[in-house]
Amino acid sequence: MKAYGGVAGAGYIQGTHVKTDMPSPFFVTTSPDGGMLYICNQSGHSVTFVDARTQKVVGEVAVGVQPEAAAPTPDNTFLYVCNAESDSVSIIDVARKQVVKEIKVGDWPSGIKISKDGKTAYVTCSGCMWNTIDVIDTGRMEKIRSIYTSDYGPRTLDMSPDGKTIAVVCDTVGSINRSVNFIDLATGKVMEKRVIRESSNLRDVVYTPDGQYVVVTYQSPKNWLPVCEAENGQVFTNNIAVLETKPGGKVARLPLDDLNNYSGDPYGLAMDSKGRYLYIGIRGMHRVTILDMNKVLSIVRGNSQSELDYLKDDLGLARDYLVARVPTGLGPSSVCLSPDGKICYAANYFSNNVSVIRTPVD
């Protein structure tokens, strides 16, 4: 086992599928107790069940076309799965490993969160001309209403620790100033639209445990390219944005790049329950990048907005908060943590397996 700055790759879960040769695992999450992994196979149109303790496949359930996200109910009775191309949500009875209902939702559902009481599921519908969060009553297993975002393409969401607000990334096609909506769940209204300037390809969002910040993965188009970079398609820098959740709060755009690496395509996010470390699946560089959140937030707190705007171009800044870059399989699109924060799982889209990483958490 090779260590990376105190972090070690612990191997892979092989055979993340039962019935398909090229499943393309796109998304991974755990059961509330951490005992089971649920893996959405985008090309296999199925969800694989993996026993997290033995790291063995224990079942596979066929769902709709191109599943991109899933969320278990708090009691782990049901798993709700977003089928992007089918415009539906499949509901799996976990014990029976069987779909019990499929609910039609808006165009291209790609993200889902379930309230802490388990009564409500919120589904982002990210079609390029769509702008809804569809709301499902989990008791009735029915869509009951839609919440409208300020921009098209709501891709993913996270729920605030107090359960009152959701943060939604709107990956609007054709704009390089994409946004995050903060939505009050009691009223279903957008409280604030916060723009991340010069941003594109917003992929994921996560709240800090105190609810004072959200972190977003995104890329920034380059305006000036050496010919060699243009020929190789190296047209983006890779970044996170850290947004204060208070109205009118700061937006810090922080680099993830090595000096000579571009177009890494940062995707999924995970943060441990104490907010110590941030885990980022870097799909184009085949690794999970781990950041020290205390150091990230010290930069955000210690600088004005104008100073933060200047720091966005300092590629060396990442050294201040980088913990490790851990090699994974090919194309990690999603990451999740065990409940104790000691294991990070990464779904490797192109190598059809899941990386298992020991984290810096004691």
KABEL-V129581 format. One record per residue. RES is the residue in one letter. PHI is phi in radians with two decimals (NA if undefined). OMEGA is omega in whole degrees, -180 to 180 (none if undefined). NEAR is the number of other ideal C-beta (glycine too) atoms within 10 Angstrom. Layout:
# KABEL-V129581
res | phi | omega | near
RES | PHI | OMEGA | NEAR
RES | PHI | OMEGA | NEAR
This chain:
# KABEL-V129581
res | phi | omega | near
M | NA | -177 | 7
K | -1.72 | -178 | 7
A | -1.58 | 178 | 11
Y | -2.31 | 178 | 17
G | 1.00 | -179 | 12
G | 1.56 | 179 | 11
V | -1.99 | -178 | 20
A | -2.25 | 170 | 15
G | -1.31 | -175 | 21
A | -1.73 | 177 | 14
G | 1.96 | -174 | 14
Y | -2.29 | 165 | 18
I | -1.61 | -179 | 25
Q | -1.53 | 176 | 13
G | 1.15 | -179 | 14
T | -1.38 | -180 | 26
H | -2.62 | 178 | 20
V | -2.03 | -170 | 16
K | -1.91 | -173 | 12
T | -2.09 | -178 | 17
D | -1.39 | -178 | 8
M | -2.20 | -171 | 10
P | -1.33 | -177 | 24
S | 0.98 | 179 | 22
P | -1.10 | -172 | 32
F | -1.86 | -172 | 25
F | -2.52 | 177 | 27
V | -2.37 | 173 | 28
T | -2.53 | -179 | 22
T | -1.97 | 168 | 20
S | -1.17 | -178 | 17
P | -0.98 | 179 | 13
D | -1.58 | 178 | 11
G | 1.41 | -175 | 16
G | -1.38 | -177 | 13
M | -2.29 | 171 | 20
L | -1.79 | 175 | 25
Y | -2.05 | -173 | 24
I | -2.10 | 178 | 28
C | -1.48 | 179 | 30
N | -1.65 | -171 | 28
Q | -1.10 | 180 | 20
S | -1.50 | 178 | 18
G | -1.43 | 178 | 26
H | 0.94 | -177 | 20
S | -2.69 | 173 | 23
V | -2.10 | 177 | 24
T | -1.67 | 175 | 27
F | -1.74 | 178 | 20
V | -2.20 | 173 | 23
D | -1.22 | -175 | 14
A | -1.18 | -179 | 18
R | -1.36 | -180 | 9
T | -1.64 | -177 | 9
Q | 1.03 | 179 | 16
K | -2.00 | 174 | 12
V | -1.20 | -179 | 18
V | -2.08 | 177 | 13
G | 2.93 | 177 | 15
E | -2.55 | -178 | 21
V | -2.16 | 175 | 21
A | -1.24 | 178 | 15
V | -2.22 | 178 | 26
G | -1.33 | -175 | 20
V | -1.47 | 175 | 13
Q | 1.09 | 176 | 21
P | -1.19 | -175 | 33
E | -2.11 | 180 | 24
A | -2.85 | 179 | 26
A | -2.68 | 177 | 22
A | -2.60 | 176 | 20
P | -1.47 | 171 | 21
T | -1.19 | -177 | 20
P | -0.99 | 178 | 14
D | -1.57 | 178 | 9
N | 1.09 | 178 | 17
T | -1.34 | -177 | 13
F | -2.24 | 173 | 21
L | -2.08 | 179 | 26
Y | -1.71 | -172 | 23
V | -2.15 | 177 | 27
C | -1.49 | 177 | 30
N | -1.77 | -169 | 24
A | -1.06 | -174 | 23
E | -1.36 | 177 | 15
S | -1.50 | -176 | 19
D | 0.93 | -177 | 18
S | -2.63 | 173 | 20
V | -2.13 | 175 | 28
S | -1.57 | 176 | 22
I | -1.92 | -178 | 20
I | -1.77 | 168 | 23
D | -1.32 | -172 | 14
V | -1.11 | -178 | 19
A | -1.11 | -178 | 9
R | -1.51 | -176 | 9
K | 0.90 | -175 | 14
Q | -2.59 | 175 | 12
V | -1.26 | -179 | 17
V | -1.84 | 177 | 11
K | -2.87 | 173 | 14
E | -2.20 | -175 | 16
I | -1.94 | 176 | 18
K | -1.33 | 178 | 11
V | -2.30 | -178 | 26
G | -1.26 | -173 | 19
D | -1.24 | 171 | 18
W | 1.03 | 176 | 21
P | -1.14 | -172 | 33
S | -2.30 | 179 | 25
G | -2.60 | -178 | 25
I | -2.66 | 171 | 25
K | -2.39 | 178 | 20
I | -2.00 | -179 | 21
S | -1.07 | -176 | 17
K | -1.09 | 179 | 12
D | -1.44 | 176 | 10
G | 1.35 | -173 | 17
K | -1.52 | -171 | 14
T | -2.42 | 173 | 17
A | -2.00 | 180 | 25
Y | -2.02 | -172 | 21
V | -2.11 | 176 | 29
T | -1.42 | 179 | 32
C | -1.92 | -163 | 25
S | -1.78 | 174 | 29
G | -0.92 | -170 | 18
C | -1.10 | 176 | 12
M | -2.04 | -178 | 8
W | -2.21 | -179 | 21
N | -2.57 | -180 | 23
T | -2.18 | 162 | 21
I | -1.85 | -180 | 27
D | -1.50 | -173 | 22
V | -1.90 | -178 | 19
I | -1.99 | 171 | 23
D | -1.42 | -174 | 13
T | -1.28 | 176 | 19
G | -1.21 | 179 | 9
R | -1.50 | -175 | 9
M | 0.95 | -179 | 16
E | -2.46 | 170 | 11
K | -1.25 | -175 | 17
I | -1.99 | 179 | 10
R | -2.96 | 176 | 11
S | -2.26 | 172 | 17
I | -1.88 | -175 | 22
Y | -1.79 | 177 | 14
T | -1.56 | -177 | 26
S | -1.32 | -178 | 16
D | -2.25 | 176 | 21
Y | -1.27 | 171 | 20
G | 1.33 | 174 | 27
P | -1.11 | -169 | 34
R | -1.62 | 180 | 23
T | -2.45 | -178 | 25
L | -2.61 | 168 | 24
D | -2.43 | -178 | 21
M | -1.84 | 179 | 18
S | -1.10 | -179 | 18
P | -0.99 | 179 | 15
D | -1.48 | 176 | 9
G | 1.32 | -175 | 13
K | -1.68 | -172 | 12
T | -2.37 | 167 | 20
I | -2.08 | 172 | 23
A | -1.85 | -174 | 24
V | -2.17 | 175 | 30
V | -1.55 | 180 | 31
C | -1.84 | -175 | 23
D | -1.63 | -172 | 23
T | -1.09 | 178 | 22
V | -1.17 | 174 | 13
G | 1.59 | -180 | 9
S | -2.03 | 173 | 15
I | -1.83 | 174 | 14
N | -2.21 | -174 | 12
R | -1.46 | -163 | 25
S | -2.36 | 170 | 24
V | -2.06 | 174 | 28
N | -1.74 | 169 | 24
F | -1.80 | -172 | 20
I | -2.06 | 176 | 25
D | -1.39 | -175 | 14
L | -1.26 | 180 | 18
A | -1.16 | -177 | 8
T | -1.80 | -176 | 9
G | 1.26 | -177 | 13
K | -1.89 | 174 | 11
V | -1.26 | 178 | 18
M | -1.36 | -179 | 12
E | -2.78 | 169 | 18
K | -1.81 | -180 | 15
R | -1.96 | -178 | 20
V | -1.51 | 169 | 14
I | -1.77 | -173 | 22
R | -1.13 | 177 | 13
E | 0.99 | -177 | 18
S | -2.06 | 172 | 24
S | -2.65 | 177 | 18
N | 0.93 | 173 | 18
L | -1.19 | -171 | 24
R | -1.96 | -174 | 22
D | -2.66 | 180 | 25
V | -2.56 | 178 | 23
V | -2.56 | 175 | 21
Y | -1.42 | 165 | 21
T | -1.29 | -175 | 20
P | -1.04 | 179 | 15
D | -1.50 | 177 | 12
G | 1.33 | -175 | 17
Q | -1.49 | -178 | 18
Y | -2.49 | 163 | 24
V | -2.17 | 177 | 24
V | -2.04 | -179 | 25
V | -2.24 | 170 | 28
T | -1.58 | 179 | 27
Y | -2.78 | 174 | 25
Q | -2.13 | -180 | 24
S | -2.09 | 179 | 22
P | -1.11 | 176 | 13
K | -1.48 | 179 | 16
N | -1.63 | -178 | 8
W | -2.39 | -174 | 5
L | -2.20 | 166 | 14
P | -1.05 | -176 | 10
V | -0.97 | -177 | 7
C | -1.12 | 178 | 8
E | -1.25 | -180 | 14
A | -1.09 | -179 | 11
E | -1.13 | -179 | 9
N | -1.66 | 176 | 12
G | 1.22 | -177 | 9
Q | -1.57 | -168 | 18
V | -2.04 | -178 | 15
F | -2.30 | 162 | 20
T | -1.74 | -171 | 22
N | -1.95 | -168 | 25
N | -2.56 | 160 | 24
I | -2.08 | 170 | 23
A | -1.99 | 176 | 24
V | -2.01 | -175 | 23
L | -1.97 | 168 | 23
E | -1.16 | -177 | 17
T | -1.49 | 177 | 20
K | -1.19 | -177 | 12
P | -0.96 | 179 | 9
G | 1.24 | -176 | 8
G | -1.20 | -178 | 18
K | -1.22 | 174 | 18
V | -2.16 | 180 | 20
A | -1.72 | 177 | 26
R | -1.87 | -171 | 22
L | -2.07 | -176 | 21
P | -1.39 | 173 | 19
L | -1.98 | -169 | 24
D | -1.15 | 150 | 18
D | -1.27 | -177 | 16
L | -1.08 | -175 | 9
N | -1.96 | -180 | 7
N | -2.02 | -178 | 16
Y | -2.39 | 177 | 20
S | 0.95 | 178 | 18
G | -1.30 | 178 | 23
D | 1.10 | 176 | 17
P | -1.14 | -173 | 24
Y | -2.05 | -170 | 24
G | -1.28 | -178 | 26
L | -2.21 | 169 | 23
A | -2.60 | 177 | 24
M | -2.40 | -179 | 20
D | -1.24 | -170 | 21
S | -1.15 | 177 | 12
K | -1.77 | 177 | 12
G | 1.23 | -178 | 17
R | -1.46 | -174 | 16
Y | -2.30 | 175 | 23
L | -1.96 | -179 | 24
Y | -2.01 | -174 | 27
I | -2.25 | 172 | 28
G | -1.38 | -180 | 32
I | -1.76 | -168 | 26
R | -1.10 | -176 | 25
G | -1.38 | -179 | 19
M | -1.92 | 173 | 23
H | 1.01 | 179 | 19
R | -2.76 | 169 | 23
V | -1.89 | 177 | 27
T | -1.69 | -178 | 23
I | -2.00 | -179 | 26
L | -2.03 | 174 | 22
D | -1.48 | -174 | 17
M | -1.21 | 177 | 22
N | -1.08 | 179 | 11
K | -1.27 | 175 | 12
V | -1.05 | -176 | 23
L | -1.23 | 177 | 19
S | -1.13 | 176 | 13
I | -1.19 | -180 | 17
V | -1.12 | -178 | 19
R | -1.23 | -172 | 13
G | -1.56 | -178 | 9
N | -2.29 | 175 | 15
S | -1.29 | 178 | 9
Q | -1.06 | -180 | 12
S | -1.15 | 177 | 7
E | -1.19 | 177 | 12
L | -1.12 | 178 | 18
D | -1.07 | 178 | 15
Y | -1.25 | -176 | 10
L | -1.21 | -177 | 15
K | -1.05 | -179 | 19
D | -1.68 | -179 | 11
D | -1.58 | -176 | 12
L | -1.15 | 178 | 15
G | -1.34 | -177 | 10
L | -1.07 | -177 | 16
A | -1.02 | 179 | 21
R | -1.07 | -178 | 9
D | -1.22 | -175 | 14
Y | -2.14 | 179 | 20
L | -1.28 | 174 | 17
V | -1.71 | -178 | 21
A | -2.88 | 168 | 22
R | -2.08 | -171 | 20
V | -1.82 | 177 | 25
P | -1.08 | 179 | 14
T | -2.24 | 168 | 28
G | -1.26 | -173 | 22
L | -1.53 | 173 | 13
G | 1.32 | 178 | 23
P | -1.16 | -176 | 35
S | -1.70 | -175 | 25
S | -2.52 | 175 | 28
V | -2.29 | 173 | 28
C | -2.59 | -177 | 22
L | -2.04 | 167 | 22
S | -1.14 | -177 | 19
P | -0.97 | 179 | 14
D | -1.49 | 177 | 11
G | 1.32 | -175 | 19
K | -1.54 | -179 | 15
I | -2.23 | 173 | 18
C | -1.94 | 177 | 29
Y | -1.89 | 178 | 27
A | -2.24 | 179 | 34
A | -1.48 | -175 | 33
N | -1.68 | -170 | 26
Y | -1.07 | -172 | 23
F | -1.61 | 180 | 15
S | -1.80 | 171 | 18
N | 1.02 | 175 | 24
N | -2.66 | 180 | 22
V | -2.17 | 175 | 27
S | -1.42 | 178 | 26
V | -2.08 | -172 | 19
I | -2.10 | 172 | 26
R | -1.37 | -174 | 18
T | -1.58 | 178 | 26
P | -1.29 | -178 | 17
V | -1.20 | 179 | 17
D | -1.25 | none | 5
